[in-house]
């Protein structure tokens, strides 16, 4: 019943920025935990950033200070602002909320 759809990925040069969006559709009973994960080729999926229903955030050490997770409750959308991007940030980024995963959006950072 709940569906997530990521967008905003693309190709950027090192040092650039991207803003990912995750639109949540379907029936949601309340605001719950949500997060962003990523998976690079040959690597396991890893946590990037999370936000509790109350708005508390947590970040992977590798992105702390560069990435920011946020949400717009009225639009039912979760965001990931990514600044100072590095080639090692290249991965497919996935949104998760309400025990559901999106299809992923590709982020490629060139050197």
C-alpha positions in Angstrom: 0.0 0.0 0.0 2.9 2.3 0.7 5.2 3.1 -2.2 8.5 5.1 -2.3 10.0 6.7 -5.4 13.5 8.2 -5.4 14.6 10.9 -7.8 17.3 13.5 -8.2 20.3 11.3 -8.9 22.7 12.1 -11.7 26.3 12.8 -12.7 28.3 15.5 -10.9 31.9 16.4 -10.5 33.7 16.0 -7.2 32.9 18.9 -4.9 29.5 19.3 -6.4 26.0 18.9 -4.9 22.9 16.9 -5.4 19.5 16.8 -3.7 17.7 13.5 -3.7 14.0 13.3 -3.2 11.8 10.4 -2.0 8.1 10.7 -2.6 6.0 8.5 -0.3 2.6 7.5 -1.6 -0.2 5.3 -0.3 -1.7 5.0 3.1 0.5 6.0 6.0 -0.9 6.0 9.5 1.7 8.2 11.0 5.2 9.6 10.5 7.7 7.0 11.3 11.4 6.3 10.9 12.9 6.9 7.5 16.4 6.8 6.0 18.7 6.7 3.1 21.0 3.8 2.2 23.4 3.3 -0.6 25.1 0.5 -2.4 28.2 0.8 -4.5 29.3 -1.9 -7.0 30.8 -4.8 -5.2 29.8 -3.6 -1.8 27.0 -4.2 0.6 24.2 -1.7 1.2 25.2 0.7 3.9 23.3 3.3 6.0 23.8 6.9 4.9 21.4 8.8 7.1 18.3 8.2 9.2 15.6 10.2 10.8 13.2 9.2 13.5 9.5 10.1 13.5 10.4 12.8 16.0 13.1 14.3 13.7 16.3 13.1 15.3 18.9 12.3 12.7 21.9 10.0 12.5 24.6 9.9 9.8 27.3 7.6 8.7 30.7 8.9 9.6 31.7 9.0 6.0 29.0 11.6 5.2 28.6 13.5 8.4 29.0 17.2 7.8 28.4 16.8 4.1 24.9 15.2 3.8 21.7 16.3 5.4 18.4 14.3 5.7 15.2 16.2 5.9 11.5 15.8 5.2 8.5 17.8 4.2 5.5 16.4 6.0 3.0 18.3 4.0 4.4 17.0 0.7 5.1 13.5 2.2 8.6 13.7 0.8 12.1 12.8 2.3 15.2 14.6 1.1 18.9 14.0 1.1 21.0 17.0 0.5 24.5 16.0 -0.6 27.3 18.5 -0.7 31.0 18.3 -1.3 30.5 15.0 -3.1 33.4 12.6 -3.5 34.0 9.9 -6.1 33.6 7.3 -3.3 30.0 8.6 -2.9 29.1 6.9 -6.2 26.4 4.4 -5.6 22.7 3.6 -6.0 20.9 5.5 -3.3 17.7 4.0 -1.7 15.1 5.5 0.4 13.3 3.5 3.1 10.2 4.3 5.2 7.3 2.5 6.6 9.1 -0.8 6.2 9.3 -0.2 2.5 12.1 0.4 0.0 12.3 2.6 -3.1 13.7 1.4 -6.4 16.9 3.5 -6.0 18.5 6.4 -7.9 22.0 6.4 -9.3 24.5 9.0 -8.1 27.8 9.2 -10.0 30.6 11.5 -8.9 33.5 12.0 -11.3 37.0 13.0 -10.3 
